[in-house]
Amino acid sequence: MKAARALRRYPVLLALCLAALFMIVPFLVVAVNAVKSPAEYSRNGPLSLPDGLYLDGLKDFWERVDYSRKLLNSVLISGSVAVGAVVLSVLSAYAIGIGRIRGRTWILAFFVLANMLPQEALVYPVYYLSKQAGLYDTRLSVIIVFTVIQAAFGTYLLSSVLSRFPREIIEAARIDGADKWQVLWRIVVPVSRPTLGVLLVFFFIWTWNEFLLPLVMLISNDNQTVSVALGVLQGQRLMDATMTNAAALLGVLPALVFFLVFQRTLTRGIAVGAVK
């Protein structure tokens, strides 16, 4: 019986290994080509191993786009959006999922609709409002927009989670004299911490990869993010293959590092959700 179960697991394990291979190999190819010289790339092709470390491509790209500033902008915007969207999602979902306000179904439908809107439909309204508010070409404008967008999804997800929150725990806390804020921050948030950790990781990575709205809203070089700098540079200036791979590596590496740092949080949140 145990042998039969073990045999049934092998196809699943093989499929997971193949999926991991398909995800890792492109990144390794980019990393290898980022440390090749242009002559070596032309002579041996993209799949050959480098003879040595050629770091001029990484250095030239770093200096050409002022990568330090772009990295700081991306980290600041993505981190602020992740934290702000999680806080806003918790407050909204607490009112909808536990507070049981009237019209809960319609409110959730509104959040789903807002999350499904394509960003192309938001470009002009967001541009016009930011101009009127004096926030155009500022990092704050992008932070506000993406905080609202990400919080729409977070509110929908957390509302379904908090609607199944044990009412006995909340009632016991209220009998002990806890008000609504104390119930939220001392009971609901600690219990929901794994789910909030998952949202924090997703919000950061999603915002890091955004391109269209930052491209429209951040026109000055000092405020641009990494993704916008990559797109603008490739559209305006000619880069060799090794510098293009260096740009791709520097563009994805910070998000990958963030994901690896918070991998335990992400795994714990998914496992808790599966158990529930």
C-alpha positions in Angstrom: 0.0 0.0 0.0 2.8 2.4 0.9 4.7 1.5 -2.2 1.6 2.3 -4.4 1.3 5.7 -2.7 4.9 6.4 -3.3 4.6 5.5 -6.9 1.7 7.8 -7.3 3.8 10.7 -5.9 6.6 10.3 -8.4 4.7 11.8 -11.4 3.7 14.8 -9.2 7.3 15.2 -8.1 8.6 15.0 -11.7 6.1 17.6 -12.8 7.2 20.0 -10.0 10.8 19.5 -10.9 10.2 20.2 -14.6 8.2 23.3 -13.7 11.0 24.5 -11.4 13.5 23.8 -14.2 11.5 25.9 -16.7 11.5 28.8 -14.3 15.1 28.6 -13.3 16.8 28.0 -16.6 15.8 31.4 -18.2 17.1 33.2 -15.2 20.4 31.3 -15.3 20.8 32.0 -19.0 20.3 35.8 -18.3 22.8 35.7 -15.4 25.4 33.9 -17.5 25.1 36.2 -20.4 25.2 39.3 -18.1 28.9 38.4 -17.2 30.0 37.7 -20.8 31.9 40.2 -23.0 30.2 41.2 -26.3 32.9 39.5 -28.3 32.5 36.3 -26.4 28.7 36.4 -26.8 29.0 36.9 -30.5 31.6 34.1 -30.8 30.1 31.4 -28.7 26.4 32.3 -28.5 24.0 32.7 -25.6 24.1 29.1 -24.3 27.9 28.9 -23.7 29.5 29.3 -20.4 31.7 32.4 -19.9 35.5 32.1 -19.8 35.6 34.7 -17.0 33.6 37.4 -15.3 33.1 40.4 -17.5 31.4 43.0 -15.3 31.7 46.0 -17.5 28.1 45.4 -18.8 26.7 45.6 -15.3 28.8 48.6 -14.5 28.0 50.5 -17.6 24.3 49.9 -17.2 24.4 50.9 -13.5 26.0 54.2 -14.4 24.0 54.9 -17.5 20.6 54.7 -15.8 21.7 55.9 -12.3 20.6 52.5 -11.0 21.1 53.4 -7.4 18.4 56.1 -7.6 16.1 53.9 -9.6 16.5 51.1 -7.1 15.7 53.4 -4.2 12.6 54.7 -6.0 11.3 51.2 -6.7 12.0 50.0 -3.2 10.3 53.1 -1.7 7.2 52.9 -3.9 6.8 49.1 -3.7 7.4 49.0 0.1 5.0 51.9 0.8 2.3 50.4 -1.4 2.7 47.0 0.2 2.4 48.3 3.7 -0.3 50.8 2.9 -2.4 48.4 0.9 -2.2 45.8 3.7 -3.3 48.3 6.3 -6.1 49.6 4.2 -7.2 46.1 3.3 -7.3 45.1 7.0 -9.5 48.1 7.9 -11.9 47.7 5.0 -12.1 43.9 5.4 -12.7 44.2 9.2 -15.7 46.4 8.6 -17.1 44.2 5.8 -16.2 40.7 7.1 -16.7 41.1 10.8 -18.7 44.3 11.1 -21.2 43.0 8.6 -22.1 46.3 7.2 -25.2 46.6 5.0 -24.8 46.0 1.3 -21.8 43.7 1.9 -22.3 41.8 -1.4 -22.5 44.9 -3.5 -19.5 46.4 -1.9 -17.4 43.3 -2.5 -18.7 43.3 -6.1 -17.5 46.9 -6.5 -14.0 45.9 -5.2 -13.9 43.0 -7.6 -14.9 45.3 -10.5 -12.3 47.9 -9.5 -9.6 45.2 -9.5 -10.6 44.0 -12.9 -10.4 47.3 -14.7 -7.5 47.5 -17.1 -4.9 50.1 -16.3 -5.3 51.6 -19.8 -8.7 52.8 -18.6 -7.2 54.4 -15.6 -4.4 56.3 -17.3 -6.2 59.5 -18.2 -8.3 59.9 -15.1 -5.3 59.3 -12.9 -3.2 61.7 -15.0 -5.9 64.4 -14.8 -6.5 64.1 -11.1 -2.8 64.1 -10.3 -2.3 67.2 -12.4 -5.2 68.9 -10.5 -3.9 67.9 -7.1 -0.3 69.0 -8.0 1.0 65.4 -7.5 2.0 64.7 -11.1 5.6 63.4 -11.5 5.9 62.6 -7.8 6.4 59.2 -6.2 3.5 59.9 -3.9 1.0 59.9 -6.8 2.1 56.4 -7.8 2.0 55.2 -4.2 -1.5 56.5 -3.7 -2.8 54.9 -7.0 -1.3 51.5 -6.5 -2.2 51.4 -2.8 -5.9 51.8 -3.8 -5.6 49.3 -6.6 -3.9 46.6 -4.5 -6.2 47.3 -1.5 -9.2 46.5 -3.7 -7.9 42.9 -4.1 -6.7 42.7 -0.5 -10.1 43.8 0.8 -11.9 41.2 -1.3 -9.6 38.4 -0.1 -9.5 39.4 3.5 -13.3 39.9 3.7 -13.9 36.3 2.8 -11.3 35.2 5.4 -12.6 37.4 8.2 -16.2 36.5 7.5 -15.3 33.0 8.8 -13.5 34.4 11.8 -14.7 32.6 15.0 -17.4 34.9 16.5 -16.9 33.3 20.0 -13.4 34.8 20.2 -14.7 38.3 19.4 -17.6 38.0 21.8 -15.3 36.9 24.6 -13.0 39.9 23.9 -15.9 42.3 24.0 -17.2 40.8 27.3 -13.7 41.4 28.7 -14.1 45.1 27.8 -12.2 45.3 24.5 -13.5 47.9 22.0 -13.5 47.5 18.2 -9.9 48.8 17.8 -8.6 46.5 20.4 -10.4 43.5 18.9 -8.9 44.4 15.5 -5.2 45.0 16.5 -4.9 42.5 19.4 -7.0 39.6 18.1 -7.9 39.8 14.4 -4.5 41.0 13.1 -2.3 38.5 15.1 -4.5 35.6 14.0 -4.5 36.7 10.4 -0.8 37.5 10.3 0.1 34.6 7.8 -2.5 35.9 5.3 -1.3 39.4 5.7 2.3 38.3 5.1 1.3 36.7 1.8 -0.5 39.9 0.8 2.6 41.9 1.7 4.9 39.8 -0.5 2.5 39.8 -3.4 1.8 43.5 -3.2 5.5 44.3 -3.2 6.3 42.1 -6.2 3.2 43.2 -8.2 4.0 46.9 -7.7 7.7 46.3 -8.5 6.8 44.9 -11.9 4.3 47.7 -12.8 5.2 49.6 -15.9 2.4 51.5 -17.6 1.2 53.8 -14.9 4.7 54.7 -13.6 5.7 55.4 -17.2 2.9 57.9 -17.5 3.1 59.4 -14.0 6.9 59.6 -13.5 8.5 61.5 -16.4 11.5 62.9 -14.7 14.7 60.8 -14.5 15.0 61.3 -10.7 11.6 59.7 -10.0 11.5 56.8 -12.4 11.5 53.2 -11.2 13.7 50.3 -12.3 11.1 48.9 -14.8 10.5 52.3 -16.4 14.2 52.9 -16.7 14.7 49.6 -18.4 12.0 50.3 -20.9 13.0 53.9 -21.6 16.7 53.0 -22.0 16.0 50.2 -24.4 13.7 52.4 -26.5 16.1 55.3 -26.8 19.6 53.9 -26.9 21.3 50.9 -28.5 22.6 48.3 -26.1 24.6 45.2 -26.8 23.4 41.8 -25.8 25.4 41.5 -22.7 24.3 44.9 -21.4 20.7 43.9 -22.2 21.1 40.8 -20.1 22.8 42.8 -17.3 19.8 45.2 -17.3 17.4 42.3 -17.1 19.4 40.7 -14.3 19.5 44.0 -12.2 15.8 44.5 -12.9 14.6 41.2 -11.5 17.2 40.5 -8.9 15.9 42.8 -6.1 12.4 41.3 -6.4 13.8 37.8 -6.3 15.9 38.6 -3.2 12.8 40.1 -1.5 10.8 36.9 -2.4 13.6 34.7 -1.0 13.8 36.7 2.2 10.1 36.4 2.8 9.7 32.9 1.4 9.1 31.4 4.9 6.3 33.9 5.5 4.8 33.1 2.1 5.0 29.3 2.7 3.5 29.7 6.2 0.6 31.8 5.0 -0.2 29.3 2.2 0.0 26.3 4.5 -2.3 28.0 7.1 -4.8 28.8 4.4 -4.7 25.2 3.2 -5.3 23.9 6.7 -8.2 26.2 7.2 
